[in-house]
Amino acid sequence: MNTQLMGAPRKKPFFELIRSAPGLIQVSYPDPFWNKDLIDFEKIQTASKENPKDPVGGWTALLNLICRAEGDNTLGYTTHVSRKALIAAAFNRVSQLTRDSVAAISTNIKPPKEDPKAPKTDLDGLRSAGKFLHHRIEALGGSTPTSGKKGQVKASEEGISFLQKRIFEMLLGIALCMECNELFKKEKEYERLPGLTQEEIKAKKADLQSVAVFRAGPGTLSAVDWSIARKEAYGALSIFLTFGVAGWFSSFTNHRKYNLADCYGLITLADQRIEQLKKIPADGIETTHPLVSGGWKYLNGFLLGVLNASKIPTADSAQWGLMSKRWAETLTPAQIGELVLADIFAEVAQPGPSVSLTGKYAVHPVIDAGTEKNKDGVLQILKKTMPFLLKGSHGGLGDGEEDEDEDEEEDEEEDEEEEEEGREERAEHERRAREAVKQFIHEEAVCSDD
């Protein structure tokens, strides 16, 4: 990755660029479920006027993801006091996530390859090492600027660890649901066993419940702490199923502000959403599909692929053990960081539209001239170093344009190779994402029929 690109997320103008990309924390427009044909947006508008001091958890989650007025082009997204604060916090998390992701992928930065055609000197190795080390330093936060921290974005604790935590919470939510379902089946089996008295059946059920993780926890937490952890797991799961990754940054982030009923309500909504998605023909699932487009198309597709590969509905005890190992190996900061940067840079370069409170298209947020100029600079770097990100679902950037940088003609062949690799990488991402969606919807259909 280009050194300038690694340094960009630490600058304040880049934070403004993130705020101008609503798809990162909003429902993308259009959407086959979140539209006026299926959803009563008049009720959503009424709910949006609730007392800012007394928000309801489930409604707050929904309104965070569809908070923009139809004609509002400001970077504040909403004038509602509590939601405005949650939106600001969400963008702070995305901003820190970007910086953390750059640091996470620093392990992938290798020393440069030797050019066999270049003239040799006895200092080549030393100079190459110096450039490599500086590249690593830039990825890990960069050297201190001459102006101190002026112009730098304030660091936050909620970056890639926050996202990792939500991913694992989502997986824990699934595991708890599956355990509960399996125990329910066993209890029904006990009831059908001949010769067992009601007292014996009751005792067997009590034994099952006493060691159930979903009930008692892993054995290392107090009852109060486990009730919080369990609620956060169900919360992360319900948000992902209803909104995808975009929902994690603003909704159900404080366990005191929602309850289990809110989680169950969203899961019911998610079930209706999946029912609608199942109606889309498999050959119609392309880059316009909400699970493979929008602000988090790469990470959403990747996570669905992880779930599909796990074969959760039919997994036995041994397979759950293998799943845990696979998740530990796969869901690493470096792996997640690559997908995060692909999604964020792509969305910043070509922001997609979002759904408004009325269910219509929300106008694009306007940024100041200085930030717009900075955006042009970022786009030129992206265009040169990550061209495959700029030919995505929003129509592509600079198709047919001449590249204005003619100072590095000797690198044209290398650039063409990188661009070809980028196109192949993007095509593979999209293929996997589409396949993940197809399998996800099919598996959900099979499970719902059981």
KEPA-10178 format. One record per residue (C-alpha): residue in one letter; x, y, z. Coordinates in steps of 0.2 Angstrom, whole numbers, plus 5000, padded with zeros to 4 digits. Layout:
BEGIN
<residuo=A; c1=X; c2=Y; c3=Z>
...
This chain:
BEGIN
<residuo=M; c1=5000; c2=5000; c3=5000>
<residuo=N; c1=5006; c2=5017; c3=4996>
<residuo=T; c1=5014; c2=5027; c3=5010>
<residuo=Q; c1=5003; c2=5042; c3=5007>
<residuo=L; c1=4988; c2=5031; c3=5008>
<residuo=M; c1=4993; c2=5024; c3=5024>
<residuo=G; c1=4995; c2=5041; c3=5032>
<residuo=A; c1=4979; c2=5048; c3=5025>
<residuo=P; c1=4967; c2=5041; c3=5038>
<residuo=R; c1=4977; c2=5050; c3=5052>
<residuo=K; c1=4973; c2=5067; c3=5044>
<residuo=K; c1=4957; c2=5077; c3=5049>
<residuo=P; c1=4952; c2=5079; c3=5031>
<residuo=F; c1=4950; c2=5061; c3=5029>
<residuo=F; c1=4938; c2=5060; c3=5044>
<residuo=E; c1=4927; c2=5072; c3=5034>
<residuo=L; c1=4928; c2=5061; c3=5019>
<residuo=I; c1=4922; c2=5046; c3=5030>
<residuo=R; c1=4908; c2=5057; c3=5036>
<residuo=S; c1=4903; c2=5060; c3=5018>
<residuo=A; c1=4901; c2=5042; c3=5015>
<residuo=P; c1=4884; c2=5037; c3=5023>
<residuo=G; c1=4884; c2=5019; c3=5017>
<residuo=L; c1=4897; c2=5016; c3=5031>
<residuo=I; c1=4884; c2=5018; c3=5044>
<residuo=Q; c1=4867; c2=5019; c3=5035>
<residuo=V; c1=4856; c2=5008; c3=5025>
<residuo=S; c1=4861; c2=5009; c3=5007>
<residuo=Y; c1=4849; c2=5015; c3=4994>
<residuo=P; c1=4840; c2=5006; c3=4985>
<residuo=D; c1=4836; c2=4991; c3=4996>
<residuo=P; c1=4824; c2=4977; c3=4992>
<residuo=F; c1=4817; c2=4977; c3=5010>
<residuo=W; c1=4819; c2=4995; c3=5016>
<residuo=N; c1=4807; c2=5003; c3=5004>
<residuo=K; c1=4790; c2=5010; c3=5004>
<residuo=D; c1=4782; c2=4995; c3=4996>
<residuo=L; c1=4786; c2=4984; c3=5012>
<residuo=I; c1=4789; c2=4996; c3=5026>
<residuo=D; c1=4778; c2=5009; c3=5034>
<residuo=F; c1=4789; c2=5024; c3=5034>
<residuo=E; c1=4776; c2=5035; c3=5041>
<residuo=K; c1=4778; c2=5026; c3=5057>
<residuo=I; c1=4796; c2=5027; c3=5056>
<residuo=Q; c1=4795; c2=5046; c3=5054>
<residuo=T; c1=4783; c2=5047; c3=5069>
<residuo=A; c1=4795; c2=5036; c3=5079>
<residuo=S; c1=4809; c2=5048; c3=5074>
<residuo=K; c1=4801; c2=5062; c3=5084>
<residuo=E; c1=4801; c2=5053; c3=5101>
<residuo=N; c1=4808; c2=5061; c3=5117>
<residuo=P; c1=4827; c2=5063; c3=5114>
<residuo=K; c1=4830; c2=5059; c3=5133>
<residuo=D; c1=4820; c2=5043; c3=5133>
<residuo=P; c1=4824; c2=5033; c3=5117>
<residuo=V; c1=4818; c2=5015; c3=5115>
<residuo=G; c1=4832; c2=5002; c3=5111>
<residuo=G; c1=4825; c2=4993; c3=5096>
<residuo=W; c1=4818; c2=5009; c3=5088>
<residuo=T; c1=4834; c2=5018; c3=5092>
<residuo=A; c1=4844; c2=5005; c3=5082>
<residuo=L; c1=4832; c2=5006; c3=5067>
<residuo=L; c1=4832; c2=5025; c3=5067>
<residuo=N; c1=4851; c2=5026; c3=5069>
<residuo=L; c1=4852; c2=5017; c3=5052>
<residuo=I; c1=4839; c2=5027; c3=5043>
<residuo=C; c1=4841; c2=5044; c3=5052>
<residuo=R; c1=4844; c2=5057; c3=5037>
<residuo=A; c1=4830; c2=5068; c3=5031>
<residuo=E; c1=4827; c2=5068; c3=5013>
<residuo=G; c1=4834; c2=5085; c3=5009>
<residuo=D; c1=4847; c2=5086; c3=5023>
<residuo=N; c1=4865; c2=5087; c3=5015>
<residuo=T; c1=4874; c2=5091; c3=5031>
<residuo=L; c1=4888; c2=5080; c3=5039>
<residuo=G; c1=4878; c2=5080; c3=5056>
<residuo=Y; c1=4865; c2=5068; c3=5048>
<residuo=T; c1=4851; c2=5072; c3=5060>
<residuo=T; c1=4846; c2=5086; c3=5073>
<residuo=H; c1=4839; c2=5073; c3=5085>
<residuo=V; c1=4850; c2=5075; c3=5101>
<residuo=S; c1=4853; c2=5057; c3=5106>
<residuo=R; c1=4855; c2=5050; c3=5088>
<residuo=K; c1=4867; c2=5064; c3=5083>
<residuo=A; c1=4878; c2=5059; c3=5097>
<residuo=L; c1=4877; c2=5041; c3=5092>
<residuo=I; c1=4881; c2=5045; c3=5074>
<residuo=A; c1=4896; c2=5055; c3=5079>
<residuo=A; c1=4902; c2=5040; c3=5089>
<residuo=A; c1=4899; c2=5028; c3=5075>
<residuo=F; c1=4910; c2=5039; c3=5063>
<residuo=N; c1=4924; c2=5040; c3=5077>
<residuo=R; c1=4924; c2=5021; c3=5077>
<residuo=V; c1=4925; c2=5019; c3=5058>
<residuo=S; c1=4939; c2=5032; c3=5058>
<residuo=Q; c1=4949; c2=5023; c3=5072>
<residuo=L; c1=4945; c2=5007; c3=5063>
<residuo=T; c1=4953; c2=5013; c3=5047>
<residuo=R; c1=4969; c2=5018; c3=5056>
<residuo=D; c1=4970; c2=5002; c3=5066>
<residuo=S; c1=4967; c2=4992; c3=5050>
<residuo=V; c1=4982; c2=5000; c3=5042>
<residuo=A; c1=4993; c2=4995; c3=5057>
<residuo=A; c1=4985; c2=4977; c3=5057>
<residuo=I; c1=4990; c2=4974; c3=5039>
<residuo=S; c1=5008; c2=4980; c3=5042>
<residuo=T; c1=5013; c2=4962; c3=5045>
<residuo=N; c1=5010; c2=4960; c3=5026>
<residuo=I; c1=5023; c2=4973; c3=5021>
<residuo=K; c1=5038; c2=4964; c3=5015>
<residuo=P; c1=5055; c2=4971; c3=5010>
<residuo=P; c1=5055; c2=4977; c3=4992>
<residuo=K; c1=5061; c2=4965; c3=4978>
<residuo=E; c1=5077; c2=4968; c3=4970>
<residuo=D; c1=5077; c2=4974; c3=4952>
<residuo=P; c1=5089; c2=4964; c3=4942>
<residuo=K; c1=5091; c2=4977; c3=4929>
<residuo=A; c1=5095; c2=4991; c3=4941>
<residuo=P; c1=5113; c2=4996; c3=4943>
<residuo=K; c1=5121; c2=4989; c3=4959>
<residuo=T; c1=5130; c2=4999; c3=4972>
<residuo=D; c1=5137; c2=4993; c3=4989>
<residuo=L; c1=5123; c2=5003; c3=4998>
<residuo=D; c1=5108; c2=4995; c3=4989>
<residuo=G; c1=5104; c2=4983; c3=5003>
<residuo=L; c1=5106; c2=4996; c3=5017>
<residuo=R; c1=5095; c2=5009; c3=5008>
<residuo=S; c1=5082; c2=4996; c3=5004>
<residuo=A; c1=5081; c2=4991; c3=5022>
<residuo=G; c1=5079; c2=5009; c3=5027>
<residuo=K; c1=5064; c2=5011; c3=5015>
<residuo=F; c1=5056; c2=4995; c3=5021>
<residuo=L; c1=5057; c2=5000; c3=5039>
<residuo=H; c1=5050; c2=5017; c3=5036>
<residuo=H; c1=5036; c2=5009; c3=5027>
<residuo=R; c1=5032; c2=4998; c3=5042>
<residuo=I; c1=5033; c2=5013; c3=5054>
<residuo=E; c1=5020; c2=5023; c3=5043>
<residuo=A; c1=5008; c2=5008; c3=5044>
<residuo=L; c1=5010; c2=5008; c3=5063>
<residuo=G; c1=5006; c2=5026; c3=5065>
<residuo=G; c1=5020; c2=5036; c3=5057>
<residuo=S; c1=5033; c2=5047; c3=5064>
<residuo=T; c1=5028; c2=5062; c3=5074>
<residuo=P; c1=5023; c2=5077; c3=5062>
<residuo=T; c1=5033; c2=5093; c3=5064>
<residuo=S; c1=5017; c2=5102; c3=5070>
<residuo=G; c1=5014; c2=5089; c3=5084>
<residuo=K; c1=4997; c2=5083; c3=5083>
<residuo=K; c1=4989; c2=5097; c3=5074>
<residuo=G; c1=4979; c2=5091; c3=5060>
<residuo=Q; c1=4979; c2=5074; c3=5066>
<residuo=V; c1=4963; c2=5064; c3=5071>
<residuo=K; c1=4961; c2=5061; c3=5090>
<residuo=A; c1=4964; c2=5042; c3=5094>
<residuo=S; c1=4950; c2=5032; c3=5100>
<residuo=E; c1=4950; c2=5015; c3=5109>
<residuo=E; c1=4936; c2=5008; c3=5098>
<residuo=G; c1=4944; c2=5003; c3=5082>
<residuo=I; c1=4948; c2=4986; c3=5075>
<residuo=S; c1=4946; c2=4978; c3=5093>
<residuo=F; c1=4929; c2=4985; c3=5093>
<residuo=L; c1=4924; c2=4977; c3=5077>
<residuo=Q; c1=4932; c2=4960; c3=5081>
<residuo=K; c1=4923; c2=4960; c3=5097>
<residuo=R; c1=4906; c2=4963; c3=5088>
<residuo=I; c1=4910; c2=4949; c3=5076>
<residuo=F; c1=4914; c2=4936; c3=5090>
<residuo=E; c1=4899; c2=4942; c3=5099>
<residuo=M; c1=4888; c2=4939; c3=5084>
<residuo=L; c1=4896; c2=4921; c3=5083>
<residuo=L; c1=4893; c2=4919; c3=5101>
<residuo=G; c1=4875; c2=4924; c3=5099>
<residuo=I; c1=4873; c2=4910; c3=5086>
<residuo=A; c1=4881; c2=4897; c3=5097>
<residuo=L; c1=4869; c2=4902; c3=5111>
<residuo=C; c1=4854; c2=4901; c3=5100>
<residuo=M; c1=4860; c2=4884; c3=5093>
<residuo=E; c1=4863; c2=4877; c3=5111>
<residuo=C; c1=4846; c2=4883; c3=5117>
<residuo=N; c1=4838; c2=4874; c3=5102>
<residuo=E; c1=4847; c2=4858; c3=5105>
<residuo=L; c1=4842; c2=4858; c3=5123>
<residuo=F; c1=4824; c2=4861; c3=5118>
<residuo=K; c1=4825; c2=4845; c3=5107>
<residuo=K; c1=4833; c2=4835; c3=5121>
<residuo=E; c1=4819; c2=4840; c3=5133>
<residuo=K; c1=4806; c2=4835; c3=5121>
<residuo=E; c1=4815; c2=4818; c3=5119>
<residuo=Y; c1=4814; c2=4815; c3=5138>
<residuo=E; c1=4796; c2=4819; c3=5137>
<residuo=R; c1=4793; c2=4805; c3=5124>
<residuo=L; c1=4804; c2=4792; c3=5134>
<residuo=P; c1=4793; c2=4778; c3=5141>
<residuo=G; c1=4794; c2=4774; c3=5159>
<residuo=L; c1=4800; c2=4791; c3=5165>
<residuo=T; c1=4790; c2=4800; c3=5179>
<residuo=Q; c1=4786; c2=4818; c3=5178>
<residuo=E; c1=4799; c2=4821; c3=5193>
<residuo=E; c1=4812; c2=4811; c3=5183>
<residuo=I; c1=4809; c2=4821; c3=5167>
<residuo=K; c1=4810; c2=4837; c3=5178>
<residuo=A; c1=4827; c2=4832; c3=5185>
<residuo=K; c1=4834; c2=4828; c3=5168>
<residuo=K; c1=4829; c2=4845; c3=5162>
<residuo=A; c1=4837; c2=4853; c3=5177>
<residuo=D; c1=4853; c2=4844; c3=5174>
<residuo=L; c1=4854; c2=4850; c3=5156>
<residuo=Q; c1=4850; c2=4868; c3=5161>
<residuo=S; c1=4863; c2=4868; c3=5175>
<residuo=V; c1=4878; c2=4866; c3=5163>
<residuo=A; c1=4870; c2=4876; c3=5148>
<residuo=V; c1=4882; c2=4890; c3=5143>
<residuo=F; c1=4867; c2=4901; c3=5137>
<residuo=R; c1=4860; c2=4899; c3=5155>
<residuo=A; c1=4874; c2=4899; c3=5167>
<residuo=G; c1=4889; c2=4906; c3=5156>
<residuo=P; c1=4906; c2=4899; c3=5154>
<residuo=G; c1=4909; c2=4897; c3=5173>
<residuo=T; c1=4921; c2=4912; c3=5174>
<residuo=L; c1=4909; c2=4926; c3=5176>
<residuo=S; c1=4896; c2=4932; c3=5189>
<residuo=A; c1=4878; c2=4930; c3=5185>
<residuo=V; c1=4876; c2=4949; c3=5182>
<residuo=D; c1=4892; c2=4949; c3=5171>
<residuo=W; c1=4886; c2=4934; c3=5161>
<residuo=S; c1=4868; c2=4942; c3=5158>
<residuo=I; c1=4877; c2=4957; c3=5151>
<residuo=A; c1=4889; c2=4947; c3=5140>
<residuo=R; c1=4874; c2=4936; c3=5134>
<residuo=K; c1=4864; c2=4952; c3=5129>
<residuo=E; c1=4878; c2=4960; c3=5120>
<residuo=A; c1=4880; c2=4943; c3=5110>
<residuo=Y; c1=4861; c2=4943; c3=5105>
<residuo=G; c1=4862; c2=4962; c3=5101>
<residuo=A; c1=4877; c2=4960; c3=5089>
<residuo=L; c1=4868; c2=4945; c3=5081>
<residuo=S; c1=4852; c2=4954; c3=5079>
<residuo=I; c1=4860; c2=4970; c3=5072>
<residuo=F; c1=4871; c2=4960; c3=5059>
<residuo=L; c1=4856; c2=4950; c3=5053>
<residuo=T; c1=4845; c2=4966; c3=5051>
<residuo=F; c1=4858; c2=4978; c3=5045>
<residuo=G; c1=4875; c2=4970; c3=5041>
<residuo=V; c1=4891; c2=4977; c3=5047>
<residuo=A; c1=4885; c2=4995; c3=5045>
<residuo=G; c1=4873; c2=4993; c3=5060>
<residuo=W; c1=4887; c2=4988; c3=5073>
<residuo=F; c1=4895; c2=5005; c3=5074>
<residuo=S; c1=4880; c2=5015; c3=5080>
<residuo=S; c1=4867; c2=5003; c3=5087>
<residuo=F; c1=4866; c2=4992; c3=5103>
<residuo=T; c1=4884; c2=4999; c3=5108>
<residuo=N; c1=4878; c2=5002; c3=5126>
<residuo=H; c1=4870; c2=4987; c3=5135>
<residuo=R; c1=4861; c2=4999; c3=5147>
<residuo=K; c1=4851; c2=5006; c3=5132>
<residuo=Y; c1=4842; c2=4990; c3=5126>
<residuo=N; c1=4835; c2=4974; c3=5132>
<residuo=L; c1=4833; c2=4956; c3=5126>
<residuo=A; c1=4815; c2=4961; c3=5120>
<residuo=D; c1=4824; c2=4974; c3=5108>
<residuo=C; c1=4835; c2=4960; c3=5102>
<residuo=Y; c1=4821; c2=4948; c3=5099>
<residuo=G; c1=4811; c2=4962; c3=5090>
<residuo=L; c1=4826; c2=4965; c3=5077>
<residuo=I; c1=4828; c2=4946; c3=5074>
<residuo=T; c1=4810; c2=4945; c3=5070>
<residuo=L; c1=4812; c2=4960; c3=5058>
<residuo=A; c1=4828; c2=4951; c3=5051>
<residuo=D; c1=4818; c2=4936; c3=5048>
<residuo=Q; c1=4806; c2=4946; c3=5037>
<residuo=R; c1=4820; c2=4954; c3=5028>
<residuo=I; c1=4828; c2=4937; c3=5024>
<residuo=E; c1=4811; c2=4931; c3=5018>
<residuo=Q; c1=4811; c2=4945; c3=5005>
<residuo=L; c1=4829; c2=4942; c3=5000>
<residuo=K; c1=4824; c2=4924; c3=4996>
<residuo=K; c1=4812; c2=4930; c3=4983>
<residuo=I; c1=4826; c2=4937; c3=4973>
<residuo=P; c1=4832; c2=4924; c3=4960>
<residuo=A; c1=4849; c2=4917; c3=4962>
<residuo=D; c1=4854; c2=4924; c3=4945>
<residuo=G; c1=4848; c2=4941; c3=4951>
<residuo=I; c1=4861; c2=4942; c3=4965>
<residuo=E; c1=4874; c2=4954; c3=4958>
<residuo=T; c1=4883; c2=4968; c3=4964>
<residuo=T; c1=4867; c2=4978; c3=4967>
<residuo=H; c1=4861; c2=4966; c3=4980>
<residuo=P; c1=4862; c2=4974; c3=4998>
<residuo=L; c1=4873; c2=4960; c3=5005>
<residuo=V; c1=4886; c2=4962; c3=4991>
<residuo=S; c1=4885; c2=4981; c3=4988>
<residuo=G; c1=4885; c2=4997; c3=4999>
<residuo=G; c1=4897; c2=5002; c3=5012>
<residuo=W; c1=4903; c2=4985; c3=5018>
<residuo=K; c1=4901; c2=4973; c3=5003>
<residuo=Y; c1=4918; c2=4965; c3=5005>
<residuo=L; c1=4917; c2=4962; c3=5024>
<residuo=N; c1=4898; c2=4957; c3=5024>
<residuo=G; c1=4902; c2=4944; c3=5010>
<residuo=F; c1=4917; c2=4938; c3=5019>
<residuo=L; c1=4907; c2=4935; c3=5036>
<residuo=L; c1=4893; c2=4927; c3=5027>
<residuo=G; c1=4906; c2=4915; c3=5018>
<residuo=V; c1=4913; c2=4911; c3=5036>
<residuo=L; c1=4896; c2=4907; c3=5042>
<residuo=N; c1=4892; c2=4896; c3=5027>
<residuo=A; c1=4908; c2=4887; c3=5028>
<residuo=S; c1=4905; c2=4883; c3=5046>
<residuo=K; c1=4889; c2=4873; c3=5042>
<residuo=I; c1=4881; c2=4878; c3=5058>
<residuo=P; c1=4864; c2=4871; c3=5056>
<residuo=T; c1=4870; c2=4853; c3=5054>
<residuo=A; c1=4886; c2=4854; c3=5064>
<residuo=D; c1=4890; c2=4841; c3=5078>
<residuo=S; c1=4901; c2=4843; c3=5093>
<residuo=A; c1=4917; c2=4839; c3=5084>
<residuo=Q; c1=4913; c2=4851; c3=5070>
<residuo=W; c1=4910; c2=4865; c3=5083>
<residuo=G; c1=4927; c2=4862; c3=5089>
<residuo=L; c1=4934; c2=4863; c3=5072>
<residuo=M; c1=4924; c2=4879; c3=5069>
<residuo=S; c1=4932; c2=4887; c3=5084>
<residuo=K; c1=4949; c2=4884; c3=5078>
<residuo=R; c1=4945; c2=4890; c3=5060>
<residuo=W; c1=4937; c2=4906; c3=5067>
<residuo=A; c1=4953; c2=4909; c3=5078>
<residuo=E; c1=4964; c2=4907; c3=5062>
<residuo=T; c1=4953; c2=4917; c3=5050>
<residuo=L; c1=4946; c2=4932; c3=5060>
<residuo=T; c1=4962; c2=4940; c3=5063>
<residuo=P; c1=4966; c2=4959; c3=5063>
<residuo=A; c1=4976; c2=4957; c3=5048>
<residuo=Q; c1=4963; c2=4948; c3=5038>
<residuo=I; c1=4949; c2=4959; c3=5044>
<residuo=G; c1=4959; c2=4975; c3=5041>
<residuo=E; c1=4962; c2=4971; c3=5023>
<residuo=L; c1=4943; c2=4969; c3=5020>
<residuo=V; c1=4940; c2=4985; c3=5031>
<residuo=L; c1=4952; c2=4996; c3=5020>
<residuo=A; c1=4945; c2=4989; c3=5004>
<residuo=D; c1=4927; c2=4994; c3=5010>
<residuo=I; c1=4931; c2=5010; c3=5017>
<residuo=F; c1=4943; c2=5017; c3=5003>
<residuo=A; c1=4930; c2=5011; c3=4990>
<residuo=E; c1=4916; c2=5020; c3=4999>
<residuo=V; c1=4925; c2=5036; c3=5002>
<residuo=A; c1=4931; c2=5036; c3=4984>
<residuo=Q; c1=4913; c2=5033; c3=4977>
<residuo=P; c1=4900; c2=5036; c3=4991>
<residuo=G; c1=4884; c2=5027; c3=4988>
<residuo=P; c1=4867; c2=5034; c3=4992>
<residuo=S; c1=4857; c2=5030; c3=5008>
<residuo=V; c1=4839; c2=5028; c3=5013>
<residuo=S; c1=4831; c2=5043; c3=5021>
<residuo=L; c1=4817; c2=5044; c3=5034>
<residuo=T; c1=4804; c2=5044; c3=5021>
<residuo=G; c1=4811; c2=5029; c3=5012>
<residuo=K; c1=4817; c2=5039; c3=4997>
<residuo=Y; c1=4835; c2=5044; c3=4992>
<residuo=A; c1=4844; c2=5055; c3=5004>
<residuo=V; c1=4854; c2=5068; c3=4996>
<residuo=H; c1=4873; c2=5067; c3=4997>
<residuo=P; c1=4882; c2=5076; c3=5012>
<residuo=V; c1=4891; c2=5091; c3=5006>
<residuo=I; c1=4909; c2=5094; c3=5011>
<residuo=D; c1=4919; c2=5110; c3=5011>
<residuo=A; c1=4930; c2=5115; c3=4997>
<residuo=G; c1=4946; c2=5111; c3=5006>
<residuo=T; c1=4941; c2=5093; c3=5010>
<residuo=E; c1=4935; c2=5091; c3=4992>
<residuo=K; c1=4952; c2=5095; c3=4987>
<residuo=N; c1=4960; c2=5083; c3=4999>
<residuo=K; c1=4947; c2=5070; c3=4992>
<residuo=D; c1=4954; c2=5073; c3=4975>
<residuo=G; c1=4971; c2=5069; c3=4981>
<residuo=V; c1=4966; c2=5053; c3=4990>
<residuo=L; c1=4957; c2=5048; c3=4974>
<residuo=Q; c1=4972; c2=5050; c3=4963>
<residuo=I; c1=4982; c2=5039; c3=4976>
<residuo=L; c1=4968; c2=5026; c3=4976>
<residuo=K; c1=4967; c2=5026; c3=4957>
<residuo=K; c1=4985; c2=5022; c3=4955>
<residuo=T; c1=4988; c2=5010; c3=4970>
<residuo=M; c1=4971; c2=5001; c3=4972>
<residuo=P; c1=4962; c2=5004; c3=4955>
<residuo=F; c1=4951; c2=4988; c3=4957>
<residuo=L; c1=4942; c2=4997; c3=4971>
<residuo=L; c1=4936; c2=5011; c3=4960>
<residuo=K; c1=4927; c2=5001; c3=4947>
<residuo=G; c1=4914; c2=4994; c3=4959>
<residuo=S; c1=4895; c2=4995; c3=4961>
<residuo=H; c1=4894; c2=5014; c3=4960>
<residuo=G; c1=4899; c2=5015; c3=4942>
<residuo=G; c1=4918; c2=5017; c3=4943>
<residuo=L; c1=4930; c2=5032; c3=4944>
<residuo=G; c1=4939; c2=5039; c3=4929>
<residuo=D; c1=4933; c2=5027; c3=4916>
<residuo=G; c1=4940; c2=5032; c3=4900>
<residuo=E; c1=4951; c2=5046; c3=4908>
<residuo=E; c1=4969; c2=5049; c3=4906>
<residuo=D; c1=4980; c2=5047; c3=4921>
<residuo=E; c1=4987; c2=5064; c3=4924>
<residuo=D; c1=5003; c2=5058; c3=4932>
<residuo=E; c1=5016; c2=5055; c3=4919>
<residuo=D; c1=5031; c2=5057; c3=4929>
<residuo=E; c1=5033; c2=5038; c3=4932>
<residuo=E; c1=5032; c2=5031; c3=4915>
<residuo=E; c1=5045; c2=5018; c3=4919>
<residuo=D; c1=5033; c2=5010; c3=4931>
<residuo=E; c1=5019; c2=5008; c3=4918>
<residuo=E; c1=5021; c2=4989; c3=4916>
<residuo=E; c1=5022; c2=4986; c3=4935>
<residuo=D; c1=5006; c2=4997; c3=4937>
<residuo=E; c1=4997; c2=4987; c3=4923>
<residuo=E; c1=5001; c2=4971; c3=4932>
<residuo=E; c1=4995; c2=4978; c3=4949>
<residuo=E; c1=4979; c2=4984; c3=4940>
<residuo=E; c1=4976; c2=4967; c3=4933>
<residuo=E; c1=4979; c2=4958; c3=4950>
<residuo=G; c1=4967; c2=4971; c3=4957>
<residuo=R; c1=4954; c2=4967; c3=4945>
<residuo=E; c1=4956; c2=4948; c3=4948>
<residuo=E; c1=4955; c2=4951; c3=4967>
<residuo=R; c1=4939; c2=4962; c3=4966>
<residuo=A; c1=4931; c2=4949; c3=4954>
<residuo=E; c1=4936; c2=4935; c3=4967>
<residuo=H; c1=4929; c2=4946; c3=4981>
<residuo=E; c1=4912; c2=4948; c3=4972>
<residuo=R; c1=4911; c2=4930; c3=4966>
<residuo=R; c1=4913; c2=4924; c3=4984>
<residuo=A; c1=4901; c2=4937; c3=4991>
<residuo=R; c1=4887; c2=4933; c3=4978>
<residuo=E; c1=4890; c2=4914; c3=4982>
<residuo=A; c1=4889; c2=4918; c3=5001>
<residuo=V; c1=4873; c2=4927; c3=4999>
<residuo=K; c1=4865; c2=4913; c3=4988>
<residuo=Q; c1=4871; c2=4899; c3=5001>
<residuo=F; c1=4866; c2=4910; c3=5016>
<residuo=I; c1=4848; c2=4912; c3=5009>
<residuo=H; c1=4847; c2=4894; c3=5004>
<residuo=E; c1=4853; c2=4888; c3=5021>
<residuo=E; c1=4841; c2=4899; c3=5030>
<residuo=A; c1=4827; c2=4893; c3=5019>
<residuo=V; c1=4831; c2=4875; c3=5024>
<residuo=C; c1=4832; c2=4879; c3=5042>
<residuo=S; c1=4816; c2=4888; c3=5042>
<residuo=D; c1=4807; c2=4873; c3=5035>
<residuo=D; c1=4814; c2=4861; c3=5048>
